[in-house]
Amino acid sequence: MSQLKALTKNQIKFLRAEAHSLKPVVMIGNNGVTEAVMEELDRALAHHELVKVKIRAEDREDKAEIIEYLCSHSNAHKIHTIGHNLVLYRKAKEPKLVLPKK
């Protein structure tokens, strides 16, 4: 995958605020990360840019591996995790969100 351009602290803060009211659009359950999950995540990121993912993994190491896999294979930024929810951002070809410059 291509190298991501780092986001600034202000951009991450902005995206966290934008994500606060979002509902999870992708759910990862007992089957883990499947091809169908990755396709759905790709569609969601292409359409929304900013998405919440619900991860049902009890073990912290498993959850961390899933998060790393999702970020690297979807070419998305990890914005925030809290509990079982993960917020991912990937700039769309036609951006909907205007990030702060700094």
RAZILIN-V261672 format. One record per residue. N is the residue number from 0. PHI is phi in radians with two decimals (NA if undefined). PSI is psi in radians with two decimals (NA if undefined). D_CENTER is the distance of its C-alpha to the mean C-alpha in Angstrom with 2 decimals. Layout:
# RAZILIN-V261672
{{N	PHI	PSI	D_CENTER} {N	PHI	PSI	D_CENTER}}
This chain:
# RAZILIN-V261672
{{0	NA	2.78	15.55} {1	-1.33	2.77	16.23} {2	-1.30	2.31	15.93} {3	-1.42	2.48	13.30} {4	-1.37	2.24	15.13} {5	-1.10	2.50	14.56} {6	-1.61	2.59	13.63} {7	-1.40	2.89	16.42} {8	-1.05	-0.69	16.57} {9	-1.15	-0.67	17.48} {10	-1.16	-0.73	14.56} {11	-1.12	-0.74	12.13} {12	-1.05	-0.76	14.56} {13	-1.07	-0.80	14.60} {14	-1.18	-0.64	10.89} {15	-1.06	-0.74	11.11} {16	-1.13	-0.73	14.20} {17	-1.13	-0.61	12.89} {18	-1.39	-0.27	10.20} {19	-0.91	-0.75	13.09} {20	-1.56	-0.03	14.67} {21	-1.28	2.60	11.91} {22	-1.75	2.61	12.43} {23	-1.05	2.32	10.15} {24	-1.87	-0.26	10.34} {25	-2.23	2.30	9.56} {26	-2.07	2.33	11.68} {27	-1.98	1.99	12.43} {28	-1.86	-2.53	16.08} {29	-1.12	-0.47	19.15} {30	-1.37	-0.14	18.86} {31	1.31	-2.70	15.74} {32	-1.52	1.93	13.58} {33	-1.85	3.01	15.86} {34	-1.07	-0.67	16.26} {35	-1.11	-0.68	15.95} {36	-1.12	-0.76	12.55} {37	-1.14	-0.67	11.36} {38	-1.12	-0.75	13.33} {39	-1.13	-0.72	11.95} {40	-1.10	-0.75	8.27} {41	-1.07	-0.77	9.92} {42	-1.09	-0.76	12.00} {43	-1.12	-0.77	9.58} {44	-1.16	-0.68	7.76} {45	-1.13	-0.63	11.42} {46	-1.48	-0.75	12.74} {47	-1.82	-0.38	10.68} {48	1.25	-0.76	8.70} {49	-2.10	2.08	6.72} {50	-2.38	2.67	5.56} {51	-1.80	2.43	6.13} {52	-2.14	2.27	6.55} {53	-1.69	2.17	10.01} {54	-2.00	2.07	11.19} {55	-1.70	1.34	14.99} {56	-2.25	2.15	16.09} {57	-1.35	-0.62	19.02} {58	-1.43	2.29	19.42} {59	-1.08	-0.68	17.48} {60	-1.16	-0.69	17.88} {61	-1.08	-0.78	16.59} {62	-1.10	-0.73	13.41} {63	-1.11	-0.70	13.06} {64	-1.12	-0.73	13.83} {65	-1.09	-0.78	11.32} {66	-1.08	-0.79	8.43} {67	-1.06	-0.77	10.32} {68	-1.09	-0.81	10.90} {69	-1.06	-0.79	7.50} {70	-1.12	-0.82	6.77} {71	-1.24	-0.65	10.39} {72	-1.51	-0.24	10.96} {73	-1.84	-0.04	8.44} {74	1.00	0.75	9.32} {75	-2.08	2.73	6.07} {76	-1.52	2.38	6.26} {77	-1.42	2.06	5.40} {78	-1.62	-0.75	6.84} {79	-2.88	2.55	8.21} {80	-2.28	2.43	9.25} {81	-2.60	2.13	12.30} {82	1.08	-2.19	14.20} {83	-1.67	0.10	12.47} {84	-1.80	2.39	9.44} {85	-2.15	2.39	6.02} {86	-1.93	2.20	4.26} {87	-2.07	2.57	1.69} {88	-2.32	2.33	5.10} {89	-2.47	2.16	7.54} {90	-1.09	2.29	11.11} {91	-1.44	2.87	13.00} {92	-1.07	-0.65	16.56} {93	-2.05	1.57	17.86} {94	-1.01	2.42	15.71} {95	-1.71	-0.58	15.73} {96	-1.69	2.38	14.64} {97	-1.81	1.92	17.19} {98	-1.40	2.59	16.03} {99	-1.06	2.62	18.85} {100	-1.18	-0.68	20.80} {101	-2.14	NA	20.95}}
